[in-house]
Amino acid sequence: MKAIKTTILAPTDRLGTRIKATDEDGNAVILPYRHELRDDENHARAATALCEKIGWDGELCGGSLKHGMVWVFISPSTPCISVEVQSDRKATHETLRNRSTSVGYGRRSAR
């Protein structure tokens, strides 16, 4: 399964703030940061642009990192767990096998 990482690129003397989306295969897009949008909307925009460039489609779920966001595809075969933290701070998890999400992939699967 593929993941997309989005990061903000600081402005330079010549270029304004930008946002970059990459995957582990070296595919990348860089877009101007749109200040009228929220931060997460800019990250989503960049992830979408990378998907368009590569020909991926499907449902993405985003999560924050210290320096950006990561986006993963959700499909019925996505390995998912349900985590429950007890009052003594011990966590238990259960693998979720039967996801009801229906996602179609286009020309090229991101998995």
PAVEXMI-614375 format. One record per residue (C-alpha): residue number from 0; residue in three letters; chain; x negated, y, z negated. Coordinates in nm, 3 decimals. Layout:
<recs>
REC    i   aa  ch       c1       c2       c3
REC  NUM  ALA   A        X        Y        Z
...
</recs>
This chain:
<recs>
REC    i   aa  ch       c1       c2       c3
REC    0  MET   A    0.000    0.000    0.000
REC    1  LYS   A   -0.132    0.343    0.092
REC    2  ALA   A   -0.147    0.648   -0.130
REC    3  ILE   A   -0.192    1.016   -0.045
REC    4  LYS   A   -0.383    1.263   -0.262
REC    5  THR   A   -0.311    1.635   -0.236
REC    6  THR   A   -0.541    1.905   -0.374
REC    7  ILE   A   -0.553    2.283   -0.368
REC    8  LEU   A   -0.854    2.441   -0.197
REC    9  ALA   A   -0.966    2.771   -0.347
REC   10  PRO   A   -0.975    3.078   -0.125
REC   11  THR   A   -1.302    3.178    0.040
REC   12  ASP   A   -1.426    3.504    0.191
REC   13  ARG   A   -1.263    3.404    0.521
REC   14  LEU   A   -0.973    3.176    0.427
REC   15  GLY   A   -0.688    3.203    0.181
REC   16  THR   A   -0.573    2.931   -0.058
REC   17  ARG   A   -0.505    2.604    0.121
REC   18  ILE   A   -0.373    2.260    0.035
REC   19  LYS   A   -0.530    1.938    0.160
REC   20  ALA   A   -0.375    1.592    0.190
REC   21  THR   A   -0.599    1.287    0.234
REC   22  ASP   A   -0.579    0.910    0.233
REC   23  GLU   A   -0.858    0.663    0.161
REC   24  ASP   A   -0.915    0.600    0.534
REC   25  GLY   A   -1.037    0.958    0.582
REC   26  ASN   A   -0.721    1.093    0.744
REC   27  ALA   A   -0.660    1.451    0.635
REC   28  VAL   A   -0.461    1.767    0.698
REC   29  ILE   A   -0.515    2.116    0.558
REC   30  LEU   A   -0.230    2.366    0.542
REC   31  PRO   A   -0.213    2.726    0.423
REC   32  TYR   A   -0.073    2.752    0.070
REC   33  ARG   A    0.271    2.915    0.084
REC   34  HIS   A    0.301    3.130   -0.228
REC   35  GLU   A    0.678    3.163   -0.190
REC   36  LEU   A    0.705    2.788   -0.265
REC   37  ARG   A    0.652    2.611   -0.597
REC   38  ASP   A    0.326    2.425   -0.646
REC   39  ASP   A    0.489    2.081   -0.613
REC   40  GLU   A    0.664    2.193   -0.294
REC   41  ASN   A    0.328    2.285   -0.139
REC   42  HIS   A    0.189    1.945   -0.234
REC   43  ALA   A    0.495    1.771   -0.086
REC   44  ARG   A    0.456    1.976    0.233
REC   45  ALA   A    0.096    1.862    0.272
REC   46  ALA   A    0.181    1.495    0.206
REC   47  THR   A    0.460    1.517    0.463
REC   48  ALA   A    0.226    1.673    0.720
REC   49  LEU   A   -0.022    1.387    0.675
REC   50  CYS   A    0.259    1.133    0.721
REC   51  GLU   A    0.364    1.310    1.041
REC   52  LYS   A    0.004    1.308    1.171
REC   53  ILE   A   -0.039    0.934    1.110
REC   54  GLY   A    0.316    0.826    1.194
REC   55  TRP   A    0.411    0.698    0.849
REC   56  ASP   A    0.765    0.722    0.722
REC   57  GLY   A    0.934    0.609    0.406
REC   58  GLU   A    1.013    0.737    0.059
REC   59  LEU   A    0.728    0.892   -0.142
REC   60  CYS   A    0.710    0.947   -0.516
REC   61  GLY   A    0.464    1.207   -0.649
REC   62  GLY   A    0.277    1.234   -0.976
REC   63  SER   A    0.049    1.501   -1.116
REC   64  LEU   A   -0.326    1.467   -1.163
REC   65  LYS   A   -0.565    1.705   -1.333
REC   66  HIS   A   -0.662    1.848   -0.994
REC   67  GLY   A   -0.369    1.783   -0.761
REC   68  MET   A   -0.109    1.517   -0.701
REC   69  VAL   A   -0.092    1.160   -0.579
REC   70  TRP   A    0.190    1.027   -0.361
REC   71  VAL   A    0.282    0.660   -0.324
REC   72  PHE   A    0.535    0.490   -0.100
REC   73  ILE   A    0.834    0.326   -0.267
REC   74  SER   A    0.978    0.017   -0.103
REC   75  PRO   A    1.149   -0.304   -0.217
REC   76  SER   A    0.806   -0.470   -0.230
REC   77  THR   A    0.645   -0.191   -0.436
REC   78  PRO   A    0.497   -0.337   -0.754
REC   79  CYS   A    0.671   -0.153   -1.036
REC   80  ILE   A    0.681   -0.192   -1.411
REC   81  SER   A    0.909   -0.064   -1.681
REC   82  VAL   A    0.714    0.057   -1.986
REC   83  GLU   A    0.857    0.093   -2.336
REC   84  VAL   A    0.648    0.246   -2.617
REC   85  GLN   A    0.740    0.124   -2.964
REC   86  SER   A    0.739    0.342   -3.276
REC   87  ASP   A    0.398    0.194   -3.371
REC   88  ARG   A    0.265    0.329   -3.036
REC   89  LYS   A    0.225   -0.019   -2.888
REC   90  ALA   A    0.348   -0.039   -2.531
REC   91  THR   A    0.520   -0.331   -2.370
REC   92  HIS   A    0.597   -0.364   -2.002
REC   93  GLU   A    0.819   -0.569   -1.780
REC   94  THR   A    0.760   -0.623   -1.409
REC   95  LEU   A    1.055   -0.502   -1.205
REC   96  ARG   A    1.105   -0.746   -0.920
REC   97  ASN   A    1.442   -0.661   -0.768
REC   98  ARG   A    1.433   -0.300   -0.655
REC   99  SER   A    1.749   -0.170   -0.493
REC  100  THR   A    1.565    0.098   -0.294
REC  101  SER   A    1.603    0.052    0.080
REC  102  VAL   A    1.323    0.207    0.283
REC  103  GLY   A    1.242    0.168    0.651
REC  104  TYR   A    0.896    0.212    0.791
REC  105  GLY   A    0.837    0.350    1.139
REC  106  ARG   A    0.561    0.300    1.389
REC  107  ARG   A    0.292    0.218    1.137
REC  108  SER   A    0.344    0.077    0.791
REC  109  ALA   A    0.161    0.254    0.511
REC  110  ARG   A    0.120   -0.069    0.317
</recs>
